[in-house]
């Protein structure tokens, strides 16, 4: 599961593995990359009520210095081209990257539902499918992403920005659009790709939290046009908004960008000071062996659930993974490891049930014809304990420098849509990502290692070419 996106006071995280890598197929963005906007890190969420419509707003106030605070004596990334603006008494925030390293100015308007107690994955996914249908009618060149509790509309600057009102805020859609959206969602729900993506949900969630296939389809069929409109309206009422923009200097300096924003976005949400703390309920996994005799290459996979609340926790999880997969005590074995992750709610998750989970996948390829799975599990767990007992300081310091170098390299080389995604990925944390990385200690790494790997039993997936493994 890739890095966080913070919208207002709510922190979201995308699928860490593939999320903000350059995607070849934007239609896959919803499922893979977040999905690509469906898996998130949940932090403190702000309730936002009372819609305010407006036209011809005044210029927003620049608040960059509030975020870009250089810490004395710390290595600090200088990002003079990135600016943050806020409209007084509203939650609409603008994050702008001024650069001429792009051909055309682009923006993304992201709206996140902060009332997590009212999130219904089936409705969220249906709403996303419906917005995809609407965008085909209004603007073929733009992209809308969504899922769980976020809607995101990406387009060129110019007059495309005016389409935001029709695509995100207009709830006057038709019955035929709803039926088309249901059909698309059913196709996805019944697809091999969906089942492969979500194979662990039945283990991560209790049996009383997931609808079976028939019940899921019946409930989907029963959703009326008025039901979805009511949900859409509630979504808008409990949302915060952020505009991310990668803008050519000429479009920014002549105030063309703000002129378009002020004239064409019809809705803002008034900020309130009510907060909601979210808790993570650790799933009580048992050692489960799932055997699939399909792969050409045999492998075994350990899946661990974990929860990320902010950018520091994401960096901790990432560093722990890198330490594990490069550690000699693991590399010297007859297998190798790789890490992946997902963090999306399944479509058939009942409302008001468990919070979404992130997953760490450790995959180990093996070549023995008759593998003793439980010996390998025992060996893996012992290696984790050995790692916990060792001095990790040199490894941590090495990865800190690597991460900072990689961050600067990725930022400098990104252009176009990938630059916009990079801006979304880090949001406010982009200004102090070096300080966040530097703040990670050995105690942080070991606490994560013990809580999420040593003290938690993994879900085990075994795929063997010719023969089932021994128990």
C-alpha positions in Angstrom: 0.0 0.0 0.0 2.1 3.3 -1.5 2.1 6.9 0.5 -0.6 9.0 2.1 -2.8 11.6 0.7 -4.2 14.0 3.2 -7.3 15.9 2.4 -8.2 18.5 5.0 -7.6 16.8 8.3 -8.1 13.4 7.0 -5.2 11.2 6.0 -5.6 8.6 3.3 -3.1 6.1 2.0 -3.1 4.4 -1.4 -2.1 0.9 -2.2 1.5 1.0 -1.3 2.9 -1.2 -4.0 1.7 0.3 -7.2 -0.3 3.3 -6.3 1.5 6.3 -7.5 3.7 4.6 -10.0 3.0 5.7 -13.5 -0.1 3.8 -14.6 -0.5 2.6 -18.2 -4.2 2.0 -18.0 -6.2 4.7 -16.2 -9.2 2.4 -16.1 -7.2 0.2 -13.8 -6.4 3.1 -11.5 -9.5 2.5 -9.4 -8.9 -1.2 -8.8 -5.1 -1.4 -8.5 -3.7 1.9 -7.5 -6.3 2.7 -5.1 -8.1 0.6 -5.0 -5.8 3.1 -6.3 -8.0 5.5 -4.7 -9.8 3.0 -2.6 -7.4 1.8 -0.1 -6.6 4.4 2.6 -4.9 5.1 5.8 -7.5 6.4 8.2 -6.3 9.0 10.7 -8.3 11.7 12.5 -11.3 12.6 10.5 -13.1 15.9 10.5 -16.9 16.1 10.1 -17.8 18.9 7.7 -21.4 20.0 7.5 -23.5 22.8 6.0 -22.9 23.3 2.3 -22.2 26.8 1.0 -22.6 27.7 -2.7 -20.6 30.6 -4.0 -19.5 32.5 -7.1 -16.7 34.9 -7.7 -14.8 34.2 -4.6 -12.0 36.5 -3.4 -8.4 35.4 -3.8 -7.4 32.7 -1.3 -4.8 33.2 1.3 -1.4 31.6 0.9 -0.5 29.5 4.0 2.6 27.8 2.6 4.7 28.9 5.6 2.3 27.0 7.9 3.5 23.7 6.4 7.0 24.6 5.1 8.7 25.1 8.4 12.4 24.5 8.2 13.7 22.8 11.3 17.1 24.1 12.5 19.9 21.6 12.1 17.8 19.2 10.0 18.2 18.2 6.4 15.3 20.0 4.7 14.0 19.6 1.2 13.7 23.0 -0.5 10.5 23.1 -2.6 10.1 26.8 -3.6 7.7 26.0 -6.4 5.0 24.4 -4.2 2.5 26.7 -2.6 -0.6 26.0 -0.4 -3.6 28.3 -0.3 -6.8 28.3 1.8 -10.1 30.0 1.5 -11.1 31.5 4.9 -13.7 29.7 6.9 -13.9 26.8 4.4 -12.2 23.5 4.0 -11.2 24.0 0.4 -7.4 23.9 0.1 -5.3 24.4 -3.0 -1.9 22.8 -3.4 0.0 24.2 -6.4 3.2 23.1 -8.0 4.4 25.9 -10.4 6.7 24.5 -13.1 7.4 24.8 -16.8 8.5 21.2 -16.9 5.1 20.2 -18.2 3.3 20.7 -21.6 -0.1 21.5 -20.1 -1.4 22.6 -16.8 -3.4 19.9 -14.9 -5.5 19.8 -11.8 -7.1 17.2 -9.6 -10.2 18.0 -7.5 -10.4 15.5 -4.6 -13.4 15.2 -2.4 -13.2 12.9 0.6 -16.1 11.7 2.8 -14.9 12.2 6.4 -17.9 10.7 8.2 -16.5 7.1 8.3 -19.5 5.9 10.3 -21.7 6.4 7.3 -19.4 4.8 4.7 -21.1 2.0 2.8 -18.6 0.3 0.4 -21.3 -1.0 -2.0 -22.8 2.6 -2.3 -19.3 4.1 -2.7 -18.4 1.8 -5.5 -21.8 2.2 -7.2 -21.4 6.0 -7.0 -18.0 5.7 -8.6 -19.3 3.6 -11.4 -22.1 6.1 -12.0 -19.7 9.0 -12.1 -17.6 7.1 -14.7 -20.7 7.0 -16.9 -21.4 10.7 -16.4 -17.8 11.6 -17.3 -18.1 9.8 -20.7 -21.0 12.1 -21.5 -19.4 15.3 -20.4 -15.7 15.1 -20.8 -14.0 12.2 -22.6 -10.5 13.4 -21.9 -10.7 13.6 -18.1 -10.5 10.9 -15.5 -12.6 10.3 -12.4 -11.3 7.9 -9.7 -13.1 6.8 -6.6 -14.0 4.1 -4.1 -14.6 3.7 -0.4 -14.7 7.4 0.7 -13.1 9.5 -2.0 -14.0 10.9 -5.4 -11.2 12.4 -7.5 -11.6 14.2 -10.8 -8.4 14.9 -12.9 -8.4 17.1 -16.0 -6.5 19.8 -17.9 -6.8 23.3 -16.5 -8.5 25.4 -19.2 -12.3 25.3 -19.1 -12.4 21.6 -18.2 -12.5 22.8 -14.6 -16.1 23.9 -15.0 -17.1 20.2 -15.5 -16.3 19.5 -11.8 -19.8 20.8 -10.9 -21.6 18.5 -13.3 -19.5 15.4 -12.5 -18.9 15.6 -8.8 -21.8 17.7 -7.4 -24.7 17.2 -9.8 -26.9 14.4 -8.4 -29.6 14.7 -11.1 -28.7 11.5 -12.9 -31.2 9.1 -14.6 -32.5 5.6 -13.9 -30.7 4.2 -17.0 -27.4 5.5 -15.7 -28.0 3.8 -12.4 -28.7 0.5 -14.1 -25.6 0.8 -16.3 -23.6 1.5 -13.1 -25.0 -1.6 -11.4 -24.2 -3.7 -14.4 -20.6 -2.5 -14.4 -20.2 -3.2 -10.7 -21.6 -6.7 -11.0 -19.1 -7.4 -13.8 -16.3 -6.3 -11.6 -17.6 -8.1 -8.5 -17.8 -11.4 -10.5 -14.5 -11.0 -12.3 -11.4 -13.1 -11.7 -9.4 -10.0 -11.1 -11.7 -8.9 -8.3 -11.6 -12.2 -6.6 -7.8 -12.4 -6.9 -7.4 -8.9 -5.6 -9.6 -9.6 -2.6 -8.8 -13.2 -1.8 -7.8 -12.3 1.8 -11.0 -10.5 2.7 -12.7 -13.6 3.9 -9.9 -14.2 6.3 -9.4 -10.5 7.4 -13.1 -9.9 8.1 -15.4 -11.9 10.3 -18.0 -14.1 8.7 -20.7 -11.8 10.0 -19.2 -8.8 8.2 -19.4 -9.9 4.6 -22.5 -10.5 2.5 -22.4 -13.7 0.5 -22.4 -13.4 -3.3 -26.2 -13.8 -3.7 -27.1 -11.4 -0.9 -24.6 -8.9 -2.3 -26.2 -8.9 -5.7 -29.7 -8.8 -4.3 -28.9 -5.8 -2.2 -27.2 -4.1 -5.1 -30.3 -4.7 -7.2 -32.5 -3.2 -4.5 -30.7 0.2 -4.5 -33.1 2.7 -6.0 -32.2 6.0 -7.7 -33.5 7.9 -4.7 -31.3 5.8 -2.4 -28.1 6.6 -4.3 -29.0 10.3 -4.6 -29.5 10.4 -0.9 -26.2 8.8 -0.3 -24.5 11.1 -2.7 -26.0 14.1 -1.0 -24.8 12.8 2.4 -21.4 12.2 0.9 -21.1 15.8 -0.2 -22.4 17.0 3.1 -19.6 15.2 5.1 -16.7 15.9 2.8 -13.6 18.0 2.6 -12.0 19.2 -0.7 -8.5 19.7 -2.0 -7.4 21.0 -5.4 -4.0 19.7 -6.5 -2.5 21.6 -9.4 0.6 21.3 -11.5 0.6 24.7 -13.3 2.7 26.4 -15.9 4.2 29.6 -14.5 2.3 31.7 -17.1 -1.1 30.2 -16.0 -0.3 30.9 -12.4 1.3 34.3 -12.6 -1.5 35.9 -14.5 -4.0 34.6 -12.0 -5.8 32.6 -14.7 -5.8 29.5 -12.4 -7.5 31.2 -9.5 -9.9 33.0 -11.8 -11.1 29.6 -13.1 -11.4 28.2 -9.7 -13.4 31.2 -8.3 -15.8 31.3 -11.2 -16.4 27.6 -11.9 -16.5 25.6 -8.7 -20.0 26.0 -7.2 -19.8 24.3 -3.8 -17.7 24.7 -0.7 -18.1 23.2 2.7 -17.9 25.1 5.9 -15.4 23.9 8.4 -16.5 22.6 11.8 -14.4 21.5 14.7 -15.9 18.1 15.4 -13.4 15.3 15.2 -13.7 11.5 15.1 -11.0 9.1 16.2 -10.7 5.9 14.3 -9.6 2.7 15.9 -8.0 -0.3 14.2 -9.3 -3.7 15.3 -6.5 -6.2 14.7 -7.8 -9.3 13.1 -7.1 -12.4 15.0 -5.7 -14.5 12.3 -5.0 -18.2 12.7 -2.4 -19.9 10.6 -4.4 -20.6 7.5 -3.0 -22.6 4.6 -4.6 -21.9 1.3 -3.3 -24.3 -1.4 -3.6 -23.4 -5.1 -2.2 -25.9 -7.6 -2.1 -23.5 -10.6 1.1 -21.5 -10.8 4.0 -22.4 -13.0 6.3 -21.2 -10.3 5.9 -22.6 -6.8 5.7 -20.1 -4.0 4.5 -19.4 -0.5 3.1 -16.1 0.7 2.7 -14.8 4.3 0.1 -12.0 4.7 0.1 -9.8 7.7 -2.5 -7.1 8.4 -1.4 -3.7 9.7 -2.7 -0.2 10.2 -1.2 3.1 9.0 -2.4 6.3 10.5 0.1 8.9 9.1 3.1 9.4 6.8 5.6 8.4 9.5 3.8 5.1 10.1 3.9 4.5 6.3 7.6 5.1 6.2 8.1 2.8 9.2 6.3 0.0 7.5 8.2 0.6 4.3 11.5 0.6 6.1 10.7 -2.5 8.0 9.9 -4.3 4.8 13.1 -3.2 3.1 15.1 -4.3 6.2 13.5 -7.7 6.1 13.8 -8.4 2.4 17.5 -7.3 2.3 18.5 -9.0 5.6 21.2 -11.7 5.4 19.3 -14.0 7.7 16.5 -14.1 5.1 18.6 -13.8 1.9 20.7 -16.8 2.9 17.6 -19.1 2.8 16.4 -21.0 -0.2 13.7 -18.4 -0.9 13.5 -14.8 -1.6 10.9 -12.2 -0.4 9.0 -9.4 -1.9 6.4 -7.0 -0.4 3.1 -5.9 -1.8 -0.1 -4.6 -0.3 -3.7 -3.7 -0.6 -6.0 -1.5 1.5 -9.4 -1.5 -0.1 -12.8 -2.4 1.4 -14.6 -5.3 -0.4 -17.8 -4.4 -2.2 -19.7 -6.9 -0.1 -18.5 -5.5 3.3 -21.5 -4.7 5.4 -21.9 -1.0 6.6 -20.6 0.0 10.0 -18.3 -3.0 10.3 -14.5 -3.3 10.6 -12.3 -0.5 9.4 -10.3 -1.2 6.3 -7.0 -3.0 6.7 -3.7 -2.7 4.9 -1.8 -5.9 4.2 1.9 -6.7 4.0 2.6 -9.6 1.7 5.9 -11.5 2.0 6.3 -13.9 -0.8 8.9 -16.7 -0.8 9.6 -18.8 -3.8 10.8 -22.3 -3.2 12.0 -25.1 -5.5 11.6 -28.2 -3.4 9.1 -30.7 -4.7 7.8 -31.6 -1.3 7.9 -28.5 0.9 7.1 -28.7 4.6 5.1 -25.5 5.0 5.1 -25.4 8.8 8.8 -25.8 9.0 9.2 -22.8 6.7 6.7 -20.8 8.8 8.6 -21.8 12.0 11.9 -20.7 10.3 10.4 -17.4 9.2 9.1 -16.6 12.6 12.4 -17.4 14.2 14.2 -15.1 11.7 11.7 -12.3 12.7 12.6 -12.8 16.3 16.3 -12.8 15.5 15.9 -9.6 13.6 14.0 -8.1 16.6 16.9 -9.0 18.9 19.6 -7.5 16.7 20.9 -4.0 16.4 19.1 -2.4 13.5 20.6 1.1 13.8 23.0 0.8 10.9 20.3 -0.5 8.6 17.9 2.2 9.6 20.4 4.9 8.9 21.2 3.5 5.5 17.6 3.4 4.5 17.0 6.9 5.7 19.6 8.3 3.3 18.3 6.1 0.5 14.7 7.2 1.0 15.7 10.9 0.9 17.8 10.5 -2.2 14.9 8.6 -3.9 12.4 11.2 -2.9 14.4 14.0 -4.4 15.1 12.0 -7.6 11.4 11.1 -8.1 10.3 14.7 -7.5 12.8 16.1 -10.0 12.1 13.6 -12.8 8.3 13.6 -12.6 6.4 15.5 -15.2 2.8 15.8 -16.4 0.3 13.5 -14.8 2.9 11.6 -12.7 4.0 15.0 -11.1 0.4 15.6 -10.2 0.1 12.2 -8.6 3.3 12.8 -6.7 1.8 16.0 -5.3 -1.4 14.2 -4.3 0.6 11.4 -2.7 2.4 13.5 -0.1 0.2 16.6 0.2 1.3 18.7 3.3 3.9 16.1 4.2 5.9 16.9 1.0 7.4 19.9 2.9 8.8 17.9 5.8 9.2 14.4 4.4 13.0 14.5 5.2 12.2 15.3 8.9 9.6 12.5 9.0 12.1 10.0 7.7 14.9 11.3 10.0 12.5 10.9 13.0 12.3 7.1 12.7 14.1 5.3 15.5 15.0 1.7 16.2 12.3 1.6 18.8 9.7 2.6 16.1 10.8 -0.2 13.8 10.9 -2.9 16.5 7.5 -1.9 17.9 6.0 -2.3 14.4 7.9 -5.6 13.9 6.6 -7.0 17.2 3.0 -5.8 17.0 2.2 -6.6 13.4 4.5 -9.6 12.5 5.8 -11.4 15.6 2.6 -11.1 17.7 0.3 -11.8 14.8 -0.2 -15.1 13.0 0.0 -14.8 9.2 -2.4 -16.0 6.6 -0.5 -18.4 4.4 -1.0 -18.9 0.7 0.8 -21.9 -0.9 1.0 -22.4 -4.7 2.9 -25.4 -5.8 3.4 -26.6 -9.4 2.9 -30.4 -9.3 2.3 -31.6 -5.8 0.5 -30.4 -2.7 2.9 -29.5 0.1 3.3 -31.6 3.2 1.5 -30.4 6.3 
